Amino acid sequence: MISLFTETFLGVFRPPFRKKEFFQQLHFVANTSLAIIVFCVSFAAIVTILESSFHMKLVIQNDSMVPGFAAVLILRELAAIVTALLLASRIGAGYAAEIGSMQITEQIDALKMLGIDPINYLVVPRFLASIAGTMMLTVIANVFCLLSAILVSQLYLGFTFGMFISSMHRFVHFQDIIFSMIKGACFGAVIPIVASYFGFNCKQGAEGVGHATTNTVVLASIGIIVVDFILSYTFSHIY
Amino acid sequence: MKAETKVGILGVFCIVLLTVFAYLMGVISPFSNTKELFVAYNYAGGIEEGSPVRVMGIKVGKVKEITFDPSFKMPNGEEAKLRLKISIDKKAWSSIRKDSKFFINLAGVIGEKFLEISAGSVDTGEFSNGDYVRGEDPPRIDQLISQGYGLAGKLLEVVEKNKGSVTSVITQLDHLATNVNKTLVLLDKATKNREVAKLLDNAIKISDDLAYLTNGMRSKKAEETYELMHKLLFRLEPMDGPAIKKFFQQEGIKAHLF
């Protein structure tokens, strides 16, 4: 997997640059996943702010800091990781099944025979599209999470828009969303590498494709969580 | 619509969202309506970039920048090595005068630090944009604790040096307390004794009678009587003993005859 990542990374700088494939993959990653991601992260944000309020009231009988805390949690962790895990399930499985099917039907061998590098043709556009798409979706997820939190805090917790933003100012910095985008990019890099690895190593038959898909989702999710820990630990020294 | 166009629209949407977020966070402010001041401190008590600035308790700006400048001196020569660049809304600018004080305070449940500016008097002038002002350094808790430790150490030293005297004073105080206690017990017993109670009753009655008598002595009539007696004594004073004797003898004779 490490050699696949290295070859893919080097392939990014090696021509030919396949713009059309890149945009098609980016459309698949970002545009077609947008609705499901916005829907899911919004509910995650609602649960987060309601739970934060409940626990703060329980512990210190005061939830005036909840918007700030919830906003930090959303920006630093929730939006990026929920987006990445959803994408791992959706596009990771898709990539693994697609490349796996190509592998068992010997299409990849055919590509090699035609003198086309399968990594450059299949993995690099997906790799770049996944990075760019996850970054874009992370920004959108962050903003929709915050909007959901603002809406819920206004309807159920009694915070106005101004109070929410004012509380956010105390804890949130612009760099939080930048770090969130960096996280998104790293998570986005994990998914196609894992999916391509299992796709290329797919065993014959429908069962093999199924295994490749399942393994991709599981390993990509684990990889995302581990990378999240590493990045959070690293960023904690910068905050 | 082509995939590239859709992706492009999504990309533009992301950039717009990022810009809105940056605006809300105060990173970019194209419609800025603020002025700036530099506040100098030697100790800023944990204030951070982005901490709110309040005038009369209302948020009107924020700390934009913190600079360490070891060589900085105020115009009066005072050293102030920490410089805070603060932004203040123009609507609150006129409330900040040259005699305004710049405090660092705590607020909220988690003790959030903020810069509080007291409103100055109207007689003093306004600041100009970019002026330098000396802030009020907040008290240092660590220093107070350290001084407290020093004081406690000195007290301990004094006590150890005068151990004998202190022990003696405590012993005497103990004796005194014991004696006072005994006296109080005796007094308690005495008030419960029947004869003493009778004695006290009598004393009360006597004091009542005396009060009644002395009350009459304070009247106007009594005062006239005192004055009359005084005059009489004044007249009697020059008369010597033999003359009085002679007078009484004569008067006595007269009385005897009539």
Interface residues (C-beta under 8 A of the other chain):
Chain A: F23 Q24 L26 H27 A30 N31 L34 I60 N62 S64 M65 M136 V139 I140 N142 V143 I165 S166 M168 H169 R170 V172 H173 F174 I177
Chain B: A3 E4 K6 V7 L10 G11 F13 C14 L17 L18 V20 F21 A22 L24 M25 G26 V27 G50 P52 K59 K62 G108 V109 I110 E112
